[in-house]
Amino acid sequence: MAQISYMKAPEPESTYEVGDVVEVYCDHEKSNQRIRGWLKGIVVQVDSKMVAVQFRSNVFLTDGWMVPDHILWYPANSAHIRFPEKRTSRSNIPHGEL
């Protein structure tokens, strides 16, 4: 077998792993209203190109159909999936900087 050398190490196939909490930009229900925005879910399956995310609330396909198993699939490199942003709470802001 031939030896292959790289200038730098290859990128990992996916940055997401099963069990990761992520945010997905999708159509979903909030307060009995259908909205489009970021919704937290959990990664339930990952392959070399796609990531499956499951949600607790109802989610919808672009054409309006509700997804019965609450799972949406996204390309691993999609701009519509991300790790949750760290939010700074008021208690973490030093006194006098508000």
DRENTORKOL-3810 file (N, C-alpha, C; in nm, 4 decimals):
REM DRENTORKOL-3810
@n.u->0.0831; n.v->-0.1170; n.w->0.0000; ca.u->0.0000; ca.v->0.0000; ca.w->0.0000; c.u->0.0883; c.v->0.1243; c.w->0.0000
@n.u->0.0534; n.v->0.2232; n.w->-0.0786; ca.u->0.1347; ca.v->0.3440; ca.w->-0.0922; c.u->0.1213; c.v->0.4339; c.w->0.0296
@n.u->0.2305; n.v->0.4979; n.w->0.0658; ca.u->0.2316; ca.v->0.5943; ca.w->0.1762; c.u->0.1809; c.v->0.7278; c.w->0.1229
@n.u->0.0853; n.v->0.7884; n.w->0.1921; ca.u->0.0318; ca.v->0.9182; ca.w->0.1513; c.u->0.0749; c.v->1.0212; c.w->0.2550
@n.u->0.1377; n.v->1.1267; n.w->0.2084; ca.u->0.1768; ca.v->1.2323; ca.w->0.3024; c.u->0.0931; c.v->1.3568; c.w->0.2739
@n.u->0.0634; n.v->1.4295; n.w->0.3798; ca.u->-0.0187; ca.v->1.5488; ca.w->0.3697; c.u->0.0608; c.v->1.6688; c.w->0.4183
@n.u->0.0305; n.v->1.7849; n.w->0.3621; ca.u->0.0910; ca.v->1.9081; ca.w->0.4119; c.u->0.0345; c.v->1.9397; c.w->0.5501
@n.u->-0.0941; n.v->1.9119; n.w->0.5688; ca.u->-0.1587; ca.v->1.9275; ca.w->0.6991; c.u->-0.2553; c.v->1.8116; c.w->0.7164
@n.u->-0.2940; n.v->1.7871; n.w->0.8377; ca.u->-0.3842; ca.v->1.6748; ca.w->0.8646; c.u->-0.5183; c.v->1.6977; c.w->0.7963
@n.u->-0.5813; n.v->1.5917; n.w->0.7474; ca.u->-0.7129; ca.v->1.6082; ca.w->0.6853; c.u->-0.8147; c.v->1.6565; c.w->0.7884
@n.u->-0.9127; n.v->1.7312; n.w->0.7398; ca.u->-1.0203; ca.v->1.7800; ca.w->0.8263; c.u->-1.1047; c.v->1.6619; c.w->0.8729
@n.u->-1.1585; n.v->1.6677; n.w->0.9942; ca.u->-1.2485; ca.v->1.5593; ca.w->1.0361; c.u->-1.3712; c.v->1.5580; c.w->0.9452
@n.u->-1.4307; n.v->1.4401; n.w->0.9298; ca.u->-1.5439; ca.v->1.4277; ca.w->0.8383; c.u->-1.6642; c.v->1.5092; c.w->0.8827
@n.u->-1.6844; n.v->1.5227; n.w->1.0127; ca.u->-1.7981; ca.v->1.5987; ca.w->1.0624; c.u->-1.7617; c.v->1.6625; c.w->1.1949
@n.u->-1.8140; n.v->1.7824; n.w->1.2186; ca.u->-1.7885; ca.v->1.8480; ca.w->1.3460; c.u->-1.8959; c.v->1.8125; c.w->1.4474
@n.u->-2.0028; n.v->1.7496; n.w->1.4032; ca.u->-2.1136; ca.v->1.7143; ca.w->1.4921; c.u->-2.1059; c.v->1.5675; c.w->1.5305
@n.u->-2.1489; n.v->1.5390; n.w->1.6539; ca.u->-2.1535; ca.v->1.4011; ca.w->1.7026; c.u->-2.2911; c.v->1.3745; c.w->1.7626
@n.u->-2.3320; n.v->1.2484; n.w->1.7626; ca.u->-2.4596; ca.v->1.2105; ca.w->1.8229; c.u->-2.4598; c.v->1.2559; c.w->1.9688
@n.u->-2.5685; n.v->1.3219; n.w->2.0087; ca.u->-2.5814; ca.v->1.3720; ca.w->2.1451; c.u->-2.5514; c.v->1.5205; c.w->2.1585
@n.u->-2.4914; n.v->1.5823; n.w->2.0556; ca.u->-2.4630; ca.v->1.7262; ca.w->2.0605; c.u->-2.5932; c.v->1.8058; c.w->2.0605
@n.u->-2.5984; n.v->1.9107; n.w->2.1401; ca.u->-2.7100; ca.v->2.0053; ca.w->2.1350; c.u->-2.6733; c.v->2.1104; c.w->2.0321
@n.u->-2.7642; n.v->2.1341; n.w->1.9375; ca.u->-2.7412; ca.v->2.2307; ca.w->1.8300; c.u->-2.8635; c.v->2.3208; c.w->1.8154
@n.u->-2.8468; n.v->2.4274; n.w->1.7391; ca.u->-2.9580; ca.v->2.5137; ca.w->1.6996; c.u->-2.9731; c.v->2.5027; c.w->1.5490
@n.u->-3.0978; n.v->2.4963; n.w->1.5048; ca.u->-3.1278; ca.v->2.4827; ca.w->1.3630; c.u->-3.2267; c.v->2.5921; c.w->1.3234
@n.u->-3.2026; n.v->2.6542; n.w->1.2085; ca.u->-3.2929; ca.v->2.7564; ca.w->1.1557; c.u->-3.4000; c.v->2.6849; c.w->1.0744
@n.u->-3.5236; n.v->2.6836; n.w->1.1275; ca.u->-3.6299; ca.v->2.6065; ca.w->1.0634; c.u->-3.7666; c.v->2.6640; c.w->1.0976
@n.u->-3.8691; n.v->2.6124; n.w->1.0316; ca.u->-4.0080; ca.v->2.6448; ca.w->1.0644; c.u->-4.0494; c.v->2.5556; c.w->1.1803
@n.u->-4.1045; n.v->2.6183; n.w->1.2861; ca.u->-4.1469; ca.v->2.5412; ca.w->1.4028; c.u->-4.2590; c.v->2.6148; c.w->1.4758
@n.u->-4.3156; n.v->2.5484; n.w->1.5771; ca.u->-4.4229; ca.v->2.6082; ca.w->1.6563; c.u->-4.3673; c.v->2.6681; c.w->1.7837
@n.u->-4.4162; n.v->2.7879; n.w->1.8168; ca.u->-4.3829; ca.v->2.8519; ca.w->1.9431; c.u->-4.5080; c.v->2.9270; c.w->1.9875
@n.u->-4.5583; n.v->2.8935; n.w->2.1056; ca.u->-4.6809; ca.v->2.9551; ca.w->2.1589; c.u->-4.7969; c.v->2.9402; c.w->2.0601
@n.u->-4.8110; n.v->2.8196; n.w->2.0045; ca.u->-4.9183; ca.v->2.7869; ca.w->1.9088; c.u->-4.9140; c.v->2.8700; c.w->1.7809
@n.u->-4.8011; n.v->2.9317; n.w->1.7519; ca.u->-4.7812; ca.v->3.0062; ca.w->1.6277; c.u->-4.6690; c.v->2.9406; c.w->1.5487
@n.u->-4.6844; n.v->2.9361; n.w->1.4179; ca.u->-4.5776; ca.v->2.8823; ca.w->1.3337; c.u->-4.4822; c.v->2.9965; c.w->1.3012
@n.u->-4.3539; n.v->2.9768; n.w->1.3346; ca.u->-4.2536; ca.v->3.0799; ca.w->1.3094; c.u->-4.1321; c.v->3.0178; c.w->1.2423
@n.u->-4.0479; n.v->3.1034; n.w->1.1864; ca.u->-3.9205; ca.v->3.0591; ca.w->1.1291; c.u->-3.8112; c.v->3.1237; c.w->1.2123
@n.u->-3.7257; n.v->3.0412; n.w->1.2703; ca.u->-3.6182; ca.v->3.0927; ca.w->1.3536; c.u->-3.5315; c.v->2.9796; c.w->1.4046
@n.u->-3.4424; n.v->3.0129; n.w->1.4978; ca.u->-3.3502; ca.v->2.9153; ca.w->1.5547; c.u->-3.4195; c.v->2.8342; c.w->1.6633
@n.u->-3.4040; n.v->2.7032; n.w->1.6595; ca.u->-3.4665; ca.v->2.6115; ca.w->1.7543; c.u->-3.3623; c.v->2.5097; c.w->1.8003
@n.u->-3.3550; n.v->2.4863; n.w->1.9311; ca.u->-3.2598; ca.v->2.3877; ca.w->1.9847; c.u->-3.3109; c.v->2.2461; c.w->1.9625
@n.u->-3.2178; n.v->2.1595; n.w->1.9283; ca.u->-3.2469; ca.v->2.0178; ca.w->1.9112; c.u->-3.1236; c.v->1.9372; c.w->1.9470
@n.u->-3.1340; n.v->1.8070; n.w->1.9296; ca.u->-3.0221; ca.v->1.7184; ca.w->1.9616; c.u->-2.9884; c.v->1.6334; c.w->1.8396
@n.u->-2.8596; n.v->1.6190; n.w->1.8141; ca.u->-2.8135; ca.v->1.5386; ca.w->1.7003; c.u->-2.8393; c.v->1.3916; c.w->1.7317
@n.u->-2.9129; n.v->1.3234; n.w->1.6422; ca.u->-2.9456; ca.v->1.1827; ca.w->1.6641; c.u->-2.8778; c.v->1.0893; c.w->1.5645
@n.u->-2.8250; n.v->1.1440; n.w->1.4538; ca.u->-2.7522; ca.v->1.0619; ca.w->1.3578; c.u->-2.6603; c.v->1.1508; c.w->1.2755
@n.u->-2.5420; n.v->1.0988; n.w->1.2438; ca.u->-2.4440; ca.v->1.1721; ca.w->1.1640; c.u->-2.3826; c.v->1.0754; c.w->1.0640
@n.u->-2.3706; n.v->1.1187; n.w->0.9395; ca.u->-2.2908; ca.v->1.0417; ca.w->0.8442; c.u->-2.1917; c.v->1.1378; c.w->0.7792
@n.u->-2.1260; n.v->1.0973; n.w->0.6748; ca.u->-2.0195; ca.v->1.1796; ca.w->0.6171; c.u->-2.0703; c.v->1.3101; c.w->0.5556
@n.u->-2.1995; n.v->1.3177; n.w->0.5232; ca.u->-2.2511; ca.v->1.4379; ca.w->0.4582; c.u->-2.3705; c.v->1.5015; c.w->0.5283
@n.u->-2.4458; n.v->1.4259; n.w->0.6079; ca.u->-2.5704; ca.v->1.4747; ca.w->0.6647; c.u->-2.5742; c.v->1.4616; c.w->0.8170
@n.u->-2.6555; n.v->1.5499; n.w->0.8771; ca.u->-2.6762; ca.v->1.5490; ca.w->1.0216; c.u->-2.8269; c.v->1.5462; c.w->1.0472
@n.u->-2.8734; n.v->1.4535; n.w->1.1307; ca.u->-3.0150; ca.v->1.4454; ca.w->1.1679; c.u->-3.0319; c.v->1.5059; c.w->1.3062
@n.u->-3.1291; n.v->1.5992; n.w->1.3182; ca.u->-3.1549; ca.v->1.6670; ca.w->1.4446; c.u->-3.2999; c.v->1.6427; c.w->1.4847
@n.u->-3.3209; n.v->1.6038; n.w->1.6111; ca.u->-3.4561; ca.v->1.5795; ca.w->1.6613; c.u->-3.4939; c.v->1.6903; c.w->1.7590
@n.u->-3.6218; n.v->1.7296; n.w->1.7547; ca.u->-3.6730; ca.v->1.8398; ca.w->1.8352; c.u->-3.7875; c.v->1.7919; c.w->1.9230
@n.u->-3.8166; n.v->1.8682; n.w->2.0282; ca.u->-3.9301; ca.v->1.8372; ca.w->2.1151; c.u->-4.0587; c.v->1.8992; c.w->2.0629
@n.u->-4.0491; n.v->2.0087; n.w->1.9897; ca.u->-4.1689; ca.v->2.0749; ca.w->1.9376; c.u->-4.1907; c.v->2.0371; c.w->1.7913
@n.u->-4.3066; n.v->2.0721; n.w->1.7396; ca.u->-4.3388; ca.v->2.0426; ca.w->1.6003; c.u->-4.2501; c.v->2.1248; c.w->1.5077
@n.u->-4.1995; n.v->2.0588; n.w->1.4042; ca.u->-4.1207; ca.v->2.1255; ca.w->1.3008; c.u->-4.1860; c.v->2.0967; c.w->1.1663
@n.u->-4.1597; n.v->2.1853; n.w->1.0697; ca.u->-4.2263; ca.v->2.1777; ca.w->0.9399; c.u->-4.1257; c.v->2.1815; c.w->0.8269
@n.u->-4.1600; n.v->2.1130; n.w->0.7171; ca.u->-4.0804; ca.v->2.1218; ca.w->0.5960; c.u->-4.1081; c.v->2.2568; c.w->0.5301
@n.u->-4.0237; n.v->2.2962; n.w->0.4370; ca.u->-4.0392; ca.v->2.4245; ca.w->0.3689; c.u->-4.1747; c.v->2.4359; c.w->0.2997
@n.u->-4.2265; n.v->2.3260; n.w->0.2471; ca.u->-4.3544; ca.v->2.3314; ca.w->0.1766; c.u->-4.4745; c.v->2.3235; c.w->0.2711
@n.u->-4.4513; n.v->2.3248; n.w->0.4025; ca.u->-4.5602; ca.v->2.3347; ca.w->0.4976; c.u->-4.5997; c.v->2.2090; c.w->0.5713
@n.u->-4.5503; n.v->2.0933; n.w->0.5309; ca.u->-4.5893; ca.v->1.9687; ca.w->0.5960; c.u->-4.5206; c.v->1.9541; c.w->0.7311
@n.u->-4.5972; n.v->1.9140; n.w->0.8332; ca.u->-4.5389; ca.v->1.8871; ca.w->0.9634; c.u->-4.4610; c.v->1.7556; c.w->0.9573
@n.u->-4.3472; n.v->1.7498; n.w->1.0246; ca.u->-4.2638; ca.v->1.6305; ca.w->1.0264; c.u->-4.3064; c.v->1.5459; c.w->1.1464
@n.u->-4.3662; n.v->1.4272; n.w->1.1237; ca.u->-4.4232; ca.v->1.3494; ca.w->1.2340; c.u->-4.3225; c.v->1.2996; c.w->1.3375
@n.u->-4.1987; n.v->1.2699; n.w->1.2978; ca.u->-4.1004; ca.v->1.2184; ca.w->1.3947; c.u->-4.0138; c.v->1.3291; c.w->1.4554
@n.u->-4.0403; n.v->1.4552; n.w->1.4184; ca.u->-3.9695; ca.v->1.5733; ca.w->1.4712; c.u->-3.8209; c.v->1.5716; c.w->1.4372
@n.u->-3.7834; n.v->1.5052; n.w->1.3278; ca.u->-3.6427; ca.v->1.4972; ca.w->1.2864; c.u->-3.6254; c.v->1.5654; c.w->1.1521
@n.u->-3.5283; n.v->1.6569; n.w->1.1463; ca.u->-3.4910; ca.v->1.7217; ca.w->1.0204; c.u->-3.3469; c.v->1.6846; c.w->0.9877
@n.u->-3.3200; n.v->1.6670; n.w->0.8580; ca.u->-3.1856; ca.v->1.6355; ca.w->0.8098; c.u->-3.1258; c.v->1.7593; c.w->0.7447
@n.u->-2.9984; n.v->1.7849; n.w->0.7722; ca.u->-2.9272; ca.v->1.8986; ca.w->0.7140; c.u->-2.7908; c.v->1.8529; c.w->0.6650
@n.u->-2.7401; n.v->1.9179; n.w->0.5572; ca.u->-2.6012; ca.v->1.8917; ca.w->0.5198; c.u->-2.5104; c.v->1.9334; c.w->0.6353
@n.u->-2.4042; n.v->1.8600; n.w->0.6589; ca.u->-2.3145; ca.v->1.8879; ca.w->0.7717; c.u->-2.2530; c.v->2.0271; c.w->0.7633
@n.u->-2.2393; n.v->2.0812; n.w->0.6439; ca.u->-2.1790; ca.v->2.2134; ca.w->0.6271; c.u->-2.2831; c.v->2.3239; c.w->0.6056
@n.u->-2.4091; n.v->2.2979; n.w->0.6394; ca.u->-2.5169; ca.v->2.3947; ca.w->0.6190; c.u->-2.5018; c.v->2.5158; c.w->0.7105
@n.u->-2.5401; n.v->2.6323; n.w->0.6595; ca.u->-2.5422; ca.v->2.7554; ca.w->0.7404; c.u->-2.6631; c.v->2.7573; c.w->0.8336
@n.u->-2.7546; n.v->2.6597; n.w->0.8193; ca.u->-2.8767; ca.v->2.6549; ca.w->0.8998; c.u->-2.8638; c.v->2.5659; c.w->1.0228
@n.u->-2.7434; n.v->2.5218; n.w->1.0529; ca.u->-2.7202; ca.v->2.4434; ca.w->1.1741; c.u->-2.5940; c.v->2.4956; c.w->1.2402
@n.u->-2.5991; n.v->2.5095; n.w->1.3741; ca.u->-2.4851; ca.v->2.5635; ca.w->1.4479; c.u->-2.4895; c.v->2.5146; c.w->1.5916
@n.u->-2.3766; n.v->2.5270; n.w->1.6596; ca.u->-2.3759; ca.v->2.5033; ca.w->1.8030; c.u->-2.4405; c.v->2.6247; c.w->1.8698
@n.u->-2.5106; n.v->2.6052; n.w->1.9829; ca.u->-2.5762; ca.v->2.7189; ca.w->2.0489; c.u->-2.4745; c.v->2.8268; c.w->2.0855
@n.u->-2.5174; n.v->2.9524; n.w->2.0662; ca.u->-2.4313; ca.v->3.0643; ca.w->2.1021; c.u->-2.4287; c.v->3.0795; c.w->2.2529
@n.u->-2.3134; n.v->3.1142; n.w->2.3045; ca.u->-2.3009; ca.v->3.1403; ca.w->2.4476; c.u->-2.3676; c.v->3.2747; c.w->2.4764
@n.u->-2.4567; n.v->3.2753; n.w->2.5715; ca.u->-2.5247; ca.v->3.3988; ca.w->2.6088; c.u->-2.4648; c.v->3.4482; c.w->2.7395
@n.u->-2.4396; n.v->3.5785; n.w->2.7455; ca.u->-2.3880; ca.v->3.6340; ca.w->2.8704; c.u->-2.5061; c.v->3.6766; c.w->2.9552
@n.u->-2.5049; n.v->3.6331; n.w->3.0779; ca.u->-2.6131; ca.v->3.6726; ca.w->3.1681; c.u->-2.5741; c.v->3.8006; c.w->3.2380
@n.u->-2.6717; n.v->3.8685; n.w->3.2921; ca.u->-2.6464; ca.v->3.9951; ca.w->3.3600; c.u->-2.5537; c.v->3.9754; c.w->3.4799
@n.u->-2.5576; n.v->3.8576; n.w->3.5417; ca.u->-2.4728; ca.v->3.8333; ca.w->3.6583; c.u->-2.3259; c.v->3.8217; c.w->3.6199
@n.u->-2.2961; n.v->3.7950; n.w->3.4916; ca.u->-2.1570; ca.v->3.7832; ca.w->3.4477; c.u->-2.0981; c.v->3.9180; c.w->3.4070
@n.u->-2.1791; n.v->4.0221; n.w->3.3980; ca.u->-2.1310; ca.v->4.1542; ca.w->3.3567; c.u->-2.0831; c.v->4.2283; c.w->3.4817
@n.u->-1.9564; n.v->4.2726; n.w->3.4806; ca.u->-1.9066; ca.v->4.3443; ca.w->3.5967; c.u->-1.9909; c.v->4.4672; c.w->3.6285
@n.u->-2.0047; n.v->4.4991; n.w->3.7577; ca.u->-2.0825; ca.v->4.6136; ca.w->3.8030; c.u->-2.0293; c.v->4.7424; c.w->3.7411
@n.u->-2.1169; n.v->4.8247; n.w->3.6889; ca.u->-2.0796; ca.v->4.9524; ca.w->3.6320; c.u->-2.0638; c.v->4.9496; c.w->3.4812
@n.u->-2.0774; n.v->4.8319; n.w->3.4160; ca.u->-2.0626; ca.v->4.8234; ca.w->3.2713; c.u->-2.1946; c.v->4.8134; c.w->3.2004
@n.u->-2.3060; n.v->4.8304; n.w->3.2678; ca.u->-2.4369; ca.v->4.8218; ca.w->3.2029; c.u->-2.4722; c.v->4.9482; c.w->3.1319
END
